[in-house]
Amino acid sequence: MDHRNSEEATLVRRVQAGDELAFRELVERFQAKVFSIIFGILRNHNDAEDIAQQVFSKVYFSIRNFDFRSSLLTWIYKITVNECYDYLRKKRVRRLVYESDFSQEESQRMEASDPAVDPSQPVDTRLAQRDLALKLLSKVSEEDRSLILLKEVEGHSVEELAQMTGMNENTIKVKLFRTRQKLLKAAQRLGRGRMTSK
Amino acid sequence: MMHRIIRDHLEEVLTGLGSAPEHPAAKHLMDCEECREAVAALGEQAAILRQWRIAPGELAEIEPRSGFYARVLDRIEAQRGSAWTLFFDSLFARRIAMASLALALLLGAYVISSERISSPEIALVGGSAQSTLVSGQVSDLTGDLPVGDLIDYGQPRVVTGTPDQDAVLVNLVTYREQ
């Protein structure tokens, strides 16, 4: 898919040319998505705004380097995930989500509403799994990390990923396979044969 | 080791599309325990990552507060004024800083080790009972030869009274005459 001739590309070119209104349009178009990515990874309301501001600041300063090889969403997604990891690095957070970050109400809602989760699992088990998954994802490259999150968290198909990234489907499959293998090996090195914290 | 047929259809298998009984991957999984185990481990991994999905009920909560764009502009303005901050925030800059630090440590270690190699000779010579200050020796031999010149040219500061001493002094006098 050619990302140079889309309506999105026109918006990007306007931003690259210094059009402030176009940048505002870009922010308003992607802000909800950026917030949901950040919250999905960190589950922390307090710092989501700060990280989101930093994401759009990076977008503003780096958009001249955007080369249309991938979709704008893919590019922003990668910046957002990187900013989340940068946040974790700066804060030297070993455990991402502390139980104290959750109110009882939040915990109960998490139990009840998370669509992809086995509700029979207690919250602390899931927090430990989330923590482990974050650590393992820090062991793979930025590109691989974004790709597997786009696949598993955002739910994109291989075909969609190929369109979004400009790579062919086989390349996507190979990259996903290698990333999954790396994650398993990293889990083994951490003493967990699997990613579950049994 | 996962068999090729599963590797080729892994994404379908993990999303459930490859589990229909007529699917070649499903047939293989029925017979191959090794692949079944590998797929189960990867399936657990995928399930954990899917926990990061946002539930529809949570979307309203994570909407940015009003005035978000204005705050983004404020941040851009603040960062525009401090390009160095942006630079030092980047991974590339951190790597440069680490490389510079490593280089400085290496150079420091080299300087210290080379000084240690040369200093025992001086200590040995300096420890000799016959050693005297250069200023006294040179003044005797050359009369008006300024001591500062000797030191500035990196010549030995002490002499020992051995035949080498004479050779050094002859060299110094020759140098002065030139």
Interface residues (C-beta under 8 A of the other chain):
Chain A: R24 V27 E28 Q31 A32 F35 S36 F39 G40 I41 H45 A48 E49 A52 Q53 Q54 F56 S57 Y60 F61 D86 R109 S113 D114 P115 A116 V117 D118 R126 Q129 R130 L132 A133 I148 L149 K151 E152 V153 G155 S157 V158 K173 L176 F177 R180 L183 L184 A187 G193 R194 M195 T196
Chain B: R7 D8 L10 E11 T15 A41 L42 E44 Q45 A46 A47 I48 L49 R50 Q51 W52 R53 I54 A55 P56 G57 E58 L59 E61 I62 E63 P64 R65 F68 Y69 R71 V72 R75 I76 Q79 L86 D89
